[in-house]
């Protein structure tokens, strides 16, 4: 892991707002070697459910287009969103951002923000946000779970449900990192146990063997930090790359951290029981997680 001092995981609201104003860009040299990073947001559909007047809207605010939006589908394509106005747009870029209560709905929740979030049905904080930047604007899908989201639009908070999609390596990586980013990102038996269903049986055994070996109290552990993001400074943002599939194996690059200084970790997956599961990681210096797990 990169040897850095630990830092506060959450940014200030001011820094969050400055980031919201920026359009996502990823340098073509972000990936290891000369390979350009190619974003690969899972292609999926979200169905719009019921809306309710947003807590920041004025009393008596009507629900605009309620009859039109409820039941409509938002199709997230690789570079285009097909959806009712104003969600339909082109030149789409996607990123996932860890969002505390104060950052939800671009900071518009009435204070105390956590209480306002709870009133909207948010059970646990922070949330992971799917941020869509496109030629129509910036739209935040705040993920209550992997298949449920809240979207603030025109003074209304809409509830969305993800439709079941065909399993893909990109979606498997997204779901693994969703769980990782909103939980304790430290590397321990307990944190790995929470992610076990996302790991191949062989990798889970290798990690179990690593924790079973005696650790010296006077030496730094072989894995000193977060192996899933290759750092001790937990990132608050990631972008899923496009999968390269070879039979039952696949590789997905993930861009981690702010775009200007993002680093790329390559996730290797295997198809186990019709599900894609993480089988290894490769870092920018060529090391792999399995190598670090060896005695």
C-alpha positions in Angstrom: 0.0 0.0 0.0 1.1 3.6 -0.5 2.8 4.9 2.6 0.9 8.0 3.6 -0.5 9.5 6.8 -4.1 8.8 7.4 -6.6 11.6 6.8 -10.2 12.5 7.5 -12.4 10.5 5.2 -15.0 13.2 4.7 -14.3 16.5 2.9 -15.9 19.8 3.9 -19.2 20.7 2.4 -17.5 23.6 0.6 -15.0 21.3 -1.1 -17.9 19.0 -2.0 -19.8 21.9 -3.7 -16.7 23.0 -5.6 -16.4 19.4 -6.9 -20.1 19.3 -8.0 -19.4 22.3 -10.3 -16.7 20.5 -12.2 -17.3 18.2 -15.1 -15.7 14.8 -14.8 -12.5 14.4 -16.9 -10.1 11.5 -16.8 -6.6 11.8 -18.4 -5.9 9.3 -21.1 -2.6 8.4 -19.2 -4.4 7.6 -15.9 -4.1 3.8 -16.5 -0.9 1.8 -16.0 1.5 1.8 -18.9 0.3 3.5 -22.1 -3.2 2.1 -21.9 -5.9 4.8 -21.7 -8.6 4.4 -19.1 -12.0 3.8 -20.7 -15.0 4.3 -18.6 -17.5 1.5 -18.5 -20.6 2.4 -16.4 -22.9 -0.7 -16.3 -25.7 -0.3 -18.8 -28.9 -0.4 -16.8 -32.4 0.9 -16.3 -34.0 2.7 -13.4 -37.8 3.0 -13.1 -39.1 6.2 -11.6 -41.6 5.7 -8.7 -43.5 8.1 -6.5 -42.3 11.6 -5.8 -42.7 13.8 -2.8 -42.2 17.5 -2.3 -38.6 18.2 -1.4 -37.9 19.5 2.1 -36.1 22.5 0.7 -39.1 23.4 -1.5 -41.7 26.0 -0.5 -44.9 25.0 1.2 -47.6 23.9 -1.3 -45.1 23.3 -4.1 -46.8 21.1 -6.7 -45.2 18.0 -8.1 -44.4 19.0 -11.7 -44.8 16.3 -14.4 -45.8 13.8 -11.7 -48.2 12.0 -14.0 -45.6 11.9 -16.7 -42.5 10.8 -14.7 -44.0 8.2 -12.4 -43.5 4.8 -14.0 -41.1 6.1 -16.7 -37.8 4.5 -17.2 -34.3 6.1 -17.2 -31.9 4.1 -19.4 -28.3 4.7 -18.6 -26.2 4.0 -21.6 -22.5 4.2 -22.1 -22.5 7.8 -23.3 -26.2 8.7 -23.6 -29.2 8.7 -21.2 -32.6 7.9 -22.7 -35.2 9.2 -20.3 -38.1 11.8 -20.1 -37.0 15.5 -20.0 -34.9 16.8 -18.4 -33.0 13.5 -17.6 -32.4 12.5 -21.2 -29.0 13.7 -22.4 -25.9 13.0 -24.4 -22.1 13.2 -23.6 -22.8 11.3 -20.4 -20.0 10.6 -17.8 -20.6 8.7 -14.6 -18.8 8.6 -11.3 -19.5 7.3 -7.8 -19.0 9.7 -4.9 -19.3 9.1 -1.1 -21.8 11.6 0.2 -22.5 12.6 3.8 -25.9 14.0 4.8 -24.7 17.6 4.3 -23.8 16.8 0.7 -27.1 15.2 -0.4 -29.1 17.0 -3.1 -26.1 19.3 -3.6 -26.3 20.6 -0.1 -29.9 21.7 -0.1 -31.3 19.7 2.8 -32.5 21.8 5.7 -30.3 21.7 8.8 -29.7 19.4 10.6 -29.1 17.6 7.3 -29.0 14.1 8.9 -32.5 14.5 10.4 -33.8 15.7 7.0 -32.2 12.7 5.3 -33.8 10.3 7.8 -37.2 11.8 7.1 -36.7 10.9 3.4 -36.1 7.2 4.4 -32.3 7.3 4.5 -31.4 4.6 7.1 -27.6 4.7 7.0 -25.1 7.4 6.2 -23.0 8.2 4.2 -24.6 7.2 0.9 -22.9 6.4 -2.3 -24.0 8.7 -5.1 -24.1 7.9 -8.8 -23.3 11.3 -10.3 -24.3 11.8 -13.9 -22.6 14.6 -15.8 -24.0 15.3 -19.3 -24.9 18.0 -21.7 -28.2 18.4 -19.8 -26.7 19.1 -16.4 -25.5 17.2 -13.3 -27.9 14.7 -11.8 -27.3 12.8 -8.5 -28.8 9.4 -7.9 -28.3 8.9 -4.2 -28.2 5.1 -3.6 -30.2 3.9 -0.7 -29.2 0.4 -1.7 -27.7 -1.2 -4.8 -31.1 -1.2 -6.4 -32.9 1.9 -4.8 -32.1 5.6 -5.2 -33.4 9.1 -4.5 -33.2 11.8 -7.1 -34.0 15.5 -6.5 -35.5 17.3 -9.4 -37.6 20.5 -9.7 -38.4 20.7 -6.0 -39.4 17.0 -5.8 -37.6 14.0 -4.5 -38.2 10.9 -6.7 -37.8 7.3 -5.7 -36.2 5.1 -8.3 -35.9 1.3 -8.5 -33.2 -0.4 -10.6 -34.5 -3.0 -13.0 -32.9 -6.4 -12.9 -30.1 -6.4 -15.4 -27.9 -9.2 -16.9 -24.9 -9.8 -14.6 -21.8 -8.0 -15.9 -18.2 -7.6 -14.6 -18.7 -3.8 -14.4 -21.8 -4.2 -12.2 -20.0 -6.7 -10.0 -17.2 -4.3 -9.4 -19.6 -1.4 -8.8 -21.5 -3.4 -6.2 -18.4 -4.6 -4.4 -17.0 -1.0 -4.2 -20.5 0.3 -3.1 -20.3 -1.9 -0.1 -16.6 -1.1 0.5 -16.9 2.7 0.2 -19.8 3.1 2.7 -18.3 0.7 5.3 -15.1 0.5 7.3 -12.4 0.4 4.6 -9.8 -1.0 6.8 -8.4 -4.5 6.0 -9.5 -6.9 8.7 -11.2 -10.3 9.1 -14.5 -8.5 9.8 -14.4 -6.1 6.8 -13.5 -8.9 4.5 -16.3 -11.1 5.9 -18.8 -8.5 4.8 -17.5 -8.6 1.3 -17.1 -12.4 1.1 -20.0 -13.0 -1.3 -18.3 -10.7 -3.8 -15.0 -12.6 -3.7 -14.1 -15.8 -5.5 -13.8 -18.8 -3.1 -10.1 -19.2 -3.9 -9.4 -15.5 -3.1 -11.4 -15.7 0.1 -9.3 -18.7 1.2 -6.1 -16.9 0.4 -7.2 -13.9 2.5 -8.2 -16.2 5.3 -4.8 -17.9 5.3 -3.2 -14.4 5.5 -5.0 -13.5 8.6 -4.4 -16.9 10.1 -0.6 -16.5 10.0 1.0 -15.0 13.2 1.7 -11.3 12.8 4.8 -9.7 14.5 3.9 -6.9 16.9 7.1 -5.1 16.0 6.8 -5.0 12.2 4.3 -3.4 9.8 2.0 -6.0 8.3 2.5 -7.0 4.7 -0.7 -5.2 3.8 -0.5 -1.9 5.5 -3.6 0.0 4.3 -6.6 -0.7 2.1 -5.7 -3.2 -0.6 -9.0 -2.6 -2.5 -8.0 1.0 -3.2 -4.2 0.7 -2.7 -3.8 3.5 -0.2 -4.1 4.5 3.4 -6.0 7.7 2.4 -9.4 6.4 1.6 -10.7 7.9 -1.6 -14.2 9.3 -1.9 -14.7 8.8 -5.6 -14.4 6.0 -8.2 -15.2 5.5 -11.9 -15.8 2.0 -13.2 -13.8 1.1 -16.4 -15.0 -1.0 -19.3 -14.6 -4.8 -18.9 -12.4 -7.0 -21.0 -14.0 -10.5 -20.9 -12.2 -13.7 -21.8 -14.5 -16.7 -21.3 -15.1 -17.1 -17.5 -12.5 -14.4 -16.7 -12.7 -10.6 -16.9 -10.7 -7.6 -16.0 -12.1 -4.2 -15.0 -10.0 -1.0 -14.4 -11.2 1.3 -11.7 -10.2 5.0 -11.5 -9.9 6.0 -7.8 -9.7 9.5 -6.3 -10.0 13.0 -7.8 -9.8 13.0 -11.6 -6.6 15.2 -11.7 -4.7 12.8 -9.5 -6.6 9.5 -10.0 -4.9 6.2 -9.9 -6.0 3.0 -11.5 -6.4 -0.4 -9.9 -7.2 -3.4 -12.1 -9.8 -5.9 -10.8 -9.6 -9.4 -12.0 -12.9 -11.4 -11.8 -14.0 -15.0 -12.4 -17.5 -16.2 -13.2 -18.6 -18.4 -10.3 -22.0 -19.9 -10.3 -23.3 -17.4 -12.9 -21.9 -14.5 -10.8 -18.8 -12.4 -11.4 -16.6 -12.3 -8.4 -13.3 -10.6 -7.6 -10.4 -13.0 -7.9 -7.3 -10.6 -7.7 -6.2 -7.0 -7.9 -3.2 -5.5 -9.8 -1.7 -2.2 -8.8 0.1 0.5 -10.8 3.5 -0.9 -9.9 2.7 -4.4 -11.1 2.1 -5.9 -7.7 -1.0 -8.0 -7.1 -3.1 -8.7 -4.1 -2.3 -12.4 -4.2 1.4 -11.6 -4.1 0.9 -9.5 -1.0 -1.1 -12.3 0.7 1.8 -14.7 0.3 4.0 -15.4 3.4 
